[in-house]
Amino acid sequence: MEVGTVSELERSLTIERIQAGLARARREGKRLGRPRVTEDKVSKVRSLIADGVGIHRAARLAGCGVSVVQRIRANPAAN
């Protein structure tokens, strides 16, 4: 058996296992994906940004990630 064939087989088995796990999680009613940012956190981030607080500090004070603060700062009308 060639190395490429083995890799292909391993990849297809991995995909099958992932799909089975996701299907089981959905059947059990589990929520998949990233958790939503609450409106409380969004408003806290907006007020911190308006007060001139930096991105990293705003994230720490609001209890969210830096990328969340960056996304809110880049598009203040959305979220």
C-alpha positions as CSV (number, residue, x, y, z in Angstrom):
1,M,0.0,0.0,0.0
2,E,1.3,3.4,-0.9
3,V,1.8,6.2,1.7
4,G,-0.7,8.4,-0.1
5,T,-3.4,5.6,0.0
6,V,-2.8,5.2,3.7
7,S,-3.1,8.9,4.3
8,E,-6.3,9.0,2.3
9,L,-7.7,6.2,4.4
10,E,-6.7,7.8,7.7
11,R,-8.2,11.1,6.6
12,S,-11.5,9.5,5.6
13,L,-11.7,7.6,8.9
14,T,-11.0,10.9,10.8
15,I,-13.8,12.7,8.9
16,E,-16.2,9.8,9.6
17,R,-15.4,9.9,13.4
18,I,-15.8,13.7,13.5
19,Q,-19.2,13.6,11.7
20,A,-20.4,10.8,14.0
21,G,-19.4,12.8,17.0
22,L,-21.1,15.9,15.8
23,A,-24.3,14.0,14.9
24,R,-24.3,12.4,18.4
25,A,-23.9,15.9,20.0
26,R,-26.8,17.2,18.0
27,R,-29.0,14.3,19.0
28,E,-28.2,14.9,22.6
29,G,-29.2,18.6,22.2
30,K,-25.8,20.1,22.8
31,R,-25.0,23.5,21.4
32,L,-22.2,23.5,18.9
33,G,-19.9,26.4,17.9
34,R,-18.7,29.4,19.7
35,P,-20.8,30.8,22.5
36,R,-22.6,34.1,21.7
37,V,-21.4,37.3,23.3
38,T,-24.1,38.6,25.6
39,E,-25.5,42.1,25.1
40,D,-24.2,43.0,28.6
41,K,-20.7,42.3,27.5
42,V,-21.2,44.2,24.2
43,S,-22.5,47.3,26.0
44,K,-19.6,47.1,28.6
45,V,-17.0,46.9,25.8
46,R,-18.7,49.8,23.9
47,S,-18.6,51.9,27.0
48,L,-14.9,51.0,27.8
49,I,-13.9,51.8,24.2
50,A,-15.8,55.2,24.4
51,D,-13.9,55.9,27.6
52,G,-10.6,55.4,25.7
53,V,-9.6,52.1,27.3
54,G,-7.3,50.0,25.2
55,I,-8.3,46.8,23.5
56,H,-6.4,44.4,25.8
57,R,-7.6,46.1,29.0
58,A,-11.2,46.3,27.7
59,A,-11.1,42.6,27.0
60,R,-9.8,41.8,30.4
61,L,-12.3,44.2,32.2
62,A,-15.3,42.9,30.1
63,G,-14.3,39.3,30.5
64,C,-14.1,38.5,26.9
65,G,-11.5,37.9,24.2
66,V,-9.4,40.5,22.4
67,S,-10.9,39.5,19.1
68,V,-14.4,40.2,20.4
69,V,-13.3,43.7,21.4
70,Q,-11.7,44.3,18.0
71,R,-14.9,43.1,16.2
72,I,-17.1,45.4,18.3
73,R,-14.7,48.3,17.8
74,A,-14.5,47.8,14.0
75,N,-18.3,47.7,13.6
76,P,-19.9,49.6,16.5
77,A,-23.4,49.5,14.9
78,A,-23.6,45.7,14.7
79,N,-23.4,43.0,17.4
